[in-house]
Amino acid sequence: MDPASPPVQATGRIVNFDDVALSYDGTNPASWQLNFELAAGDALALIGPNGAGKSTILKGLLGLVTKLSGTIEVLGTVPRRAAAGIGYMPQHSDTDPEFPITLRQVVLMGRFRRLGVLRWPGRGDRAAVDRALERVGLADRANVRFGDLSGGQQQRGLLARALVSEPKLLLLDEPFNGLDTQNRQALMRTLRELRADGIGIIVSTHDLELATQVCSHALLMNREQVAYGKVAEVLTSEWVSETFGESDDHHDTHCDHLAHPHPLPEESLR
């Protein structure tokens, strides 16, 4: 660990937002009245329609947008100083599908923050890549060109890249968009295993099935916070209707031969 980096918490509260407003331009708020926390081993679903500010919160956790007001604490410090303890999985791959790079090399990119600019990957880094690939069920695809993998395998590979730095907090931006049922189930299984290992997870989604099957807590928002709490308490028909209004984003399909629509499960509406 960089001696200048503060130690990150392995247990207890790892994220706290206290009356936070976030902005892209430093003046106009993009999301506001954000009040929530996350403990190690818990998973928080950020739920709302497209443009609701879910990705803005993820960027706030990474220190990539301006905090206009309130307090943000991540792993016991401010967001930018917590970067070494955070793994991030973007919504889409930033790798050119035609570029001749293997899955193993893509995952190894997740170690670069630890390596710095002067150190070459060593045995420990290669072992970390192997563990990350094993965790997402892609060990047998390690040497396949990344662009030749299926969309679902690429998503799982991006998760491995986020995990290879052995983070305490994992951030995922719409990780299940367009995945077939097999890859959805594999990703959800991995996330549940990560929670059992004490990793905190925050996932941006409008997939309510994901929230009920993987997450302990949910934050409903439409630029401002609508509701926050345990999944069973927050994912009610009343709160969901207030959050989405006329939008049907939470009923998006993934064109099923891929996967069925994922609205709020019927039992959560009672």
C-alpha positions, 0 to 999 in steps of 0.5 A, a space after each residue: 500500500 502507498 504509505 501516503 494512502 490512509 488505511 481503508 476500513 474492512 468492517 463497519 460503515 464504509 460509505 456515508 452520504 450526509 445531505 449531499 448535492 453533486 454537480 458536473 459544472 460546479 454550479 448546477 446540482 445534478 443530484 441532491 438531498 442524498 442521505 445513505 450509508 453502506 456497511 461492509 458486506 451490504 449491497 445498495 441498489 441505486 434505482 431510478 429512471 434513465 437520467 435520474 442521477 444514479 451514475 452521478 452518485 458513482 462518480 461522486 464516490 470516485 471523486 469525479 464530480 463536484 460536491 456542492 454541499 454535504 459530507 461524503 466519506 468513503 472507506 474512512 476518508 474522502 473519495 479521491 483518497 479512497 481510490 485504492 480500495 474501490 473497484 469500478 465496473 463501467 456500463 460498457 467496455 472501453 476496449 476496442 473489440 478489434 484490438 488484439 488484447 486477451 481477457 487476461 491482459 484486460 483484467 491485468 489493467 485493474 492492477 495498474 493503480 497498485 503497480 504504478 508507472 515503474 513496476 512490471 507485473 509480478 507473480 503476485 499480480 498474475 496470481 491475482 488475475 487468476 483468482 479474479 478470473 476464477 471468481 467470475 467463472 472465466 478461467 478457461 477463457 483467459 487467453 481468448 481475445 477480449 473482442 471474441 468473447 460474448 457480450 456477457 463474458 465481456 461484462 464478467 471480464 470487466 467485473 474481474 478487472 474491477 476485482 483484481 485490485 482486491 477492493 473493499 468497495 465495488 461500484 457497478 454501473 448498469 451491469 446487467 443491461 442486455 445480458 442473457 439469463 445464463 450470464 445474469 445468473 452467473 453475475 448475481 451469484 458472484 455478487 452474492 459471494 462477494 457480499 459474503 466475503 465482506 465486500 460492499 457493493 453499490 450498483 446502479 440499475 433500473 432492474 428491480 429483480 436484481 435489487 431484490 435478489 442481490 441487494 440488502 438496501 435500495 435508494 430510489 431517486 429521480 435526481 433527488 432522493 425519494 426513499 432509502 432503506 432495506 429492500 423489503 421496506 423500500 421496493 413497494 409499489 407506492 415508492 416505485 411509482 413515485 420514483 418512475 412516474 410515467 417512465 417504464 424504465 423498470 420494465 425494460 426487456 432484454 429481448 428474451 431469447 436473452 432474458 425476460 422483463 424484470 419488473 418489480 416481483 409481485 410479492 414485493 407489491 403486497 
